[in-house]
Amino acid sequence: MPWEFELVDEPYGNVSEGPAWDGSGLLFTHIQQSRIMRYDPATRSCTVFRENTNCANGLTFDAQGRLYGCEGGATADARRVVRYELAGGVTVLADQYEGKRFNIPNDLVVDPQGRVWFSDPFYDGAAGPWSFDRSHKELDHDSVYRVDPRPGGAWKVERVTFDTTRPNGLLFSLDYKTLYVAQSGRDPGEKRQLRAYPVHEDGSLGAAEVLHDFGENRGIDGMRLDVEGRIIATAGWELGGPGSLIYVFSPQGEVLQRHPVPANRPTNCAFGEADRQTLYVTTIDGHLFRVRTEYQGRLIYPPKPQG
């Protein structure tokens, strides 16, 4: 049966992204407006949660409920991965690699050891006017990184992919032994694939396995996991192929279901509500949808209720 999507927040123009369930409401970003919004299903209303976020894109929580974000940079010198503190401050985890500024940090996940993994593509125009000028791109690669906590509050940055061009959504398998990466290029010569990288004990990644190839059409932007290890992903577009869809993949990459989204280019998704069976979806034009599903999301935070 097709899913019935409900529009819960009107598009503001430009991109909505980064959905993350906080236990009773959904946080999501308006990238170009540099703000984080919060949708409260109890009141069916959206409010501004945080402003001046430097075109923040992806958001995630760690197991302690601390919020992390990828700030793409409202200006060319503010491209970084941060933690938003409860008291209102911002802790910068990483803002450069080998003395060069990141491209435009995009999406991130946190593992049980507290390590933060993020993708760093350069999508033209993704972070405001400055990002249309590729002379601001200081790195000669688009990679995935791991940021490790160190004693005294320091963080160490390690590059973990060497074969990606414009990596996008990230996701861990149930056992954290596989990192799924959306390789989502825009140019004809770039791949649009769902890749699975084995995670080694030392935090490095093994050779990727291609689980699904989207060919010439738009690949995955964001994705989430359910409690059975299935991958729920936003992909597709109005310009060709099967259209704008939510894909449901098996852990091995088999397409189990496709569900049309009533908007152009869904950008990301997240499970929420008390039973974690409601999927929230953001789009390229700034919508926020939700839909009841037969799947239950795997969330690192908040902890699953007992009983």
C-alpha positions as CSV (number, residue, x, y, z in Angstrom):
1,M,0.0,0.0,0.0
2,P,1.3,3.5,-0.8
3,W,2.2,5.6,2.2
4,E,0.0,8.6,3.0
5,F,2.2,11.6,3.7
6,E,0.9,14.4,5.9
7,L,2.3,17.9,5.4
8,V,3.0,19.2,8.9
9,D,5.0,22.3,8.1
10,E,4.7,24.4,5.0
11,P,7.8,25.0,2.8
12,Y,9.7,28.2,3.6
13,G,11.7,28.0,0.4
14,N,15.2,26.6,0.1
15,V,16.2,23.4,1.9
16,S,14.9,21.7,5.0
17,E,17.2,19.0,6.3
18,G,18.7,17.2,9.4
19,P,15.7,15.7,11.1
20,A,16.4,14.3,14.5
21,W,13.9,13.1,17.2
22,D,14.6,14.6,20.6
23,G,12.2,12.4,22.6
24,S,9.1,14.5,22.3
25,G,9.6,16.6,19.2
26,L,11.5,16.7,15.9
27,L,14.4,19.1,15.3
28,F,15.2,20.0,11.6
29,T,17.3,22.6,9.8
30,H,16.5,25.4,7.4
31,I,19.9,25.5,5.8
32,Q,19.9,28.8,4.1
33,Q,18.1,30.6,6.9
34,S,20.7,29.3,9.4
35,R,18.3,28.0,11.9
36,I,17.1,24.9,13.6
37,M,13.3,24.4,13.9
38,R,11.4,22.1,16.3
39,Y,8.1,20.5,15.5
40,D,5.9,19.5,18.5
41,P,3.4,16.8,17.5
42,A,1.4,17.5,20.7
43,T,0.6,21.1,19.6
44,R,1.1,20.5,15.9
45,S,3.3,23.6,15.7
46,C,6.8,24.6,14.7
47,T,9.0,27.0,16.6
48,V,12.6,28.3,16.2
49,F,14.9,26.1,18.3
50,R,18.2,27.8,17.5
51,E,19.4,30.6,15.2
52,N,22.7,31.7,13.6
53,T,23.8,28.1,12.8
54,N,26.1,28.9,9.9
55,C,23.9,27.1,7.4
56,A,23.7,23.9,9.5
57,N,22.6,20.8,7.6
58,G,22.8,17.4,9.3
59,L,21.9,16.9,13.0
60,T,22.3,14.0,15.3
61,F,22.2,13.1,19.0
62,D,24.7,11.0,20.9
63,A,23.7,8.4,23.5
64,Q,23.7,11.1,26.2
65,G,21.3,13.4,24.3
66,R,23.9,15.9,23.2
67,L,23.1,17.5,19.8
68,Y,25.7,17.7,17.0
69,G,25.6,19.5,13.7
70,C,27.3,20.0,10.4
71,E,27.7,23.7,9.8
72,G,28.3,24.3,6.1
73,G,29.3,27.9,6.6
74,A,27.2,31.1,6.2
75,T,30.6,32.5,5.1
76,A,33.6,30.7,3.6
77,D,35.5,30.6,6.9
78,A,32.8,28.9,9.0
79,R,32.8,25.3,7.8
80,R,32.8,23.0,10.8
81,V,31.4,20.2,12.9
82,V,30.0,21.3,16.2
83,R,28.2,20.3,19.4
84,Y,25.4,22.5,20.5
85,E,25.5,22.8,24.3
86,L,22.5,22.9,26.5
87,A,23.6,26.2,28.0
88,G,23.5,27.8,24.5
89,G,27.2,27.7,23.6
90,V,28.8,25.9,20.7
91,T,31.8,23.5,20.9
92,V,33.8,23.2,17.7
93,L,35.0,19.6,17.2
94,A,36.7,20.1,13.8
95,D,37.0,22.9,11.2
96,Q,39.9,21.8,9.1
97,Y,42.0,18.9,7.9
98,E,45.7,19.1,7.4
99,G,45.6,22.9,7.6
100,K,42.8,23.3,5.0
101,R,39.2,24.2,5.6
102,F,36.6,21.5,5.1
103,N,34.4,21.7,2.0
104,I,30.8,21.9,3.3
105,P,30.2,19.4,6.1
106,N,26.9,17.6,5.4
107,D,25.8,14.7,7.5
108,L,27.0,13.0,10.6
109,V,26.6,10.0,13.0
110,V,27.9,9.1,16.4
111,D,29.1,5.7,17.4
112,P,29.0,4.0,20.9
113,Q,32.5,5.2,21.6
114,G,31.5,8.8,21.1
115,R,33.4,9.2,17.8
116,V,31.7,11.5,15.4
117,W,31.7,10.5,11.7
118,F,30.8,13.1,9.0
119,S,30.6,13.5,5.3
120,D,32.2,16.6,3.6
121,P,31.1,17.1,0.0
122,F,31.3,20.4,-1.9
123,Y,27.9,20.9,-3.5
124,D,27.8,24.2,-5.4
125,G,25.4,26.6,-3.7
126,A,24.7,24.4,-0.7
127,A,25.7,27.0,1.9
128,G,24.7,30.3,0.5
129,P,26.3,32.6,-2.2
130,W,29.9,32.0,-1.3
131,S,29.6,28.3,-2.1
132,F,28.8,28.9,-5.8
133,D,32.5,29.9,-6.1
134,R,34.6,26.7,-6.2
135,S,37.7,28.7,-5.6
136,H,36.8,28.5,-1.9
137,K,37.3,24.7,-2.1
138,E,40.6,24.2,-0.4
139,L,40.7,20.4,-0.3
140,D,41.3,18.4,-3.4
141,H,39.0,15.6,-2.3
142,D,35.4,15.0,-0.9
143,S,35.7,12.5,1.9
144,V,34.2,11.0,5.1
145,Y,36.0,11.8,8.4
146,R,36.1,10.4,11.9
147,V,36.5,12.8,14.8
148,D,37.8,11.1,18.0
149,P,37.5,12.6,21.5
150,R,40.7,13.1,23.3
151,P,41.5,13.8,27.0
152,G,41.0,17.4,28.1
153,G,38.3,18.1,25.5
154,A,40.4,17.9,22.4
155,W,39.4,16.1,19.2
156,K,41.4,14.4,16.5
157,V,40.4,14.3,12.9
158,E,41.0,11.2,10.7
159,R,40.1,10.9,7.0
160,V,38.5,7.5,6.4
161,T,37.4,7.4,2.8
162,F,39.7,7.8,-0.2
163,D,37.3,6.8,-3.0
164,T,34.4,9.1,-2.6
165,T,33.3,12.1,-4.5
166,R,30.6,14.1,-2.7
167,P,29.6,11.6,0.0
168,N,26.3,12.5,1.6
169,G,24.2,10.5,4.0
170,L,25.9,8.3,6.6
171,L,24.4,5.4,8.6
172,F,25.7,2.6,10.8
173,S,24.5,-1.0,10.7
174,L,22.9,-2.5,13.8
175,D,26.2,-3.9,15.1
176,Y,28.3,-0.8,14.1
177,K,30.5,-3.0,12.0
178,T,29.4,-1.4,8.7
179,L,29.2,2.2,7.7
180,Y,26.8,2.9,4.9
181,V,27.7,5.9,2.8
182,A,25.6,7.6,0.1
183,Q,28.0,8.4,-2.7
184,S,25.9,11.0,-4.4
185,G,27.7,12.9,-7.2
186,R,26.0,15.4,-9.4
187,D,28.2,15.4,-12.5
188,P,27.8,12.8,-15.2
189,G,31.1,11.1,-14.4
190,E,30.3,10.7,-10.7
191,K,28.7,7.6,-9.2
192,R,25.4,7.6,-7.4
193,Q,25.5,4.6,-5.1
194,L,24.7,3.1,-1.8
195,R,28.0,1.8,-0.4
196,A,28.8,-0.4,2.6
197,Y,32.3,0.0,4.2
198,P,33.5,-2.5,6.9
199,V,34.6,-0.7,10.0
200,H,37.9,-2.1,11.4
201,E,38.8,-2.2,15.1
202,D,41.1,0.8,14.8
203,G,38.3,2.9,13.2
204,S,39.6,2.7,9.6
205,L,37.3,1.5,6.8
206,G,37.8,-1.4,4.5
207,A,37.0,-1.6,0.8
208,A,33.5,-0.6,-0.1
209,E,30.8,-2.9,-1.4
210,V,28.3,-1.3,-3.8
211,L,24.8,-2.3,-2.5
212,H,22.8,-0.3,-5.1
213,D,23.6,1.8,-8.1
214,F,21.1,4.6,-9.1
215,G,22.7,5.1,-12.5
216,E,22.2,8.6,-14.0
217,N,19.4,9.6,-11.6
218,R,19.7,11.3,-8.2
219,G,20.9,8.9,-5.5
220,I,20.5,8.9,-1.7
221,D,20.6,12.1,0.3
222,G,19.7,11.0,3.8
223,M,18.9,7.7,5.4
224,R,17.9,6.0,8.7
225,L,17.9,2.4,10.1
226,D,15.1,0.4,11.5
227,V,15.3,-2.1,14.3
228,E,15.7,-5.0,11.9
229,G,18.6,-3.3,10.1
230,R,16.7,-2.2,7.1
231,I,17.8,1.1,5.4
232,I,15.1,3.8,4.8
233,A,16.5,6.4,2.4
234,T,15.4,9.5,0.6
235,A,16.4,9.6,-3.1
236,G,15.2,10.4,-6.6
237,W,14.0,13.5,-8.4
238,E,11.4,14.9,-10.8
239,L,13.9,14.9,-13.7
240,G,13.8,11.2,-14.5
241,G,13.9,7.7,-13.2
242,P,11.2,6.5,-10.8
243,G,10.8,9.9,-9.3
244,S,11.1,11.3,-5.7
245,L,10.9,8.3,-3.4
246,I,11.5,6.8,0.0
247,Y,13.4,3.5,-0.6
248,V,13.5,0.6,1.8
249,F,16.6,-1.5,1.4
250,S,17.5,-4.8,3.1
251,P,20.9,-4.7,4.8
252,Q,22.3,-6.4,1.7
253,G,20.9,-3.6,-0.6
254,E,17.8,-5.4,-2.0
255,V,15.1,-2.9,-2.8
256,L,12.1,-4.0,-0.6
257,Q,9.8,-1.1,-1.1
258,R,9.5,2.3,-2.9
259,H,7.1,5.0,-1.7
260,P,6.5,8.2,-3.8
261,V,7.0,11.4,-1.9
262,P,4.5,14.3,-2.9
263,A,7.3,16.8,-3.4
264,N,10.5,17.3,-5.4
265,R,13.7,15.7,-4.0
266,P,13.3,14.5,-0.5
267,T,16.5,15.3,1.4
268,N,16.4,13.4,4.7
269,C,14.3,11.4,7.1
270,A,14.0,10.4,10.7
271,F,11.8,8.2,12.9
272,G,10.0,9.6,15.8
273,E,6.9,9.6,18.1
274,A,6.4,7.2,21.0
275,D,6.5,4.0,19.1
276,R,9.2,5.3,16.6
277,Q,7.1,4.2,13.7
278,T,6.4,7.7,12.3
279,L,8.8,8.8,9.6
280,Y,9.5,12.5,9.2
281,V,10.7,13.7,5.8
282,T,12.4,16.9,4.7
283,T,12.7,18.2,1.1
284,I,14.7,20.4,-1.3
285,D,11.9,23.1,-1.1
286,G,11.6,23.2,2.7
287,H,8.6,20.9,3.4
288,L,8.3,18.7,6.5
289,F,6.1,15.6,6.0
290,R,5.3,12.7,8.3
291,V,3.9,9.3,7.5
292,R,3.0,6.3,9.6
293,T,5.0,3.2,8.6
294,E,5.2,-0.5,9.4
295,Y,8.9,0.0,10.4
296,Q,10.3,1.0,13.8
297,G,13.3,3.2,13.8
298,R,16.6,2.4,15.6
299,L,17.6,5.5,17.6
300,I,20.7,5.9,19.6
301,Y,18.8,8.5,21.6
302,P,16.5,8.7,23.5
303,P,16.9,5.2,24.9
304,K,14.1,2.8,24.0
305,P,11.4,2.6,26.7
306,Q,11.6,-0.7,28.7
307,G,8.6,-3.0,29.2
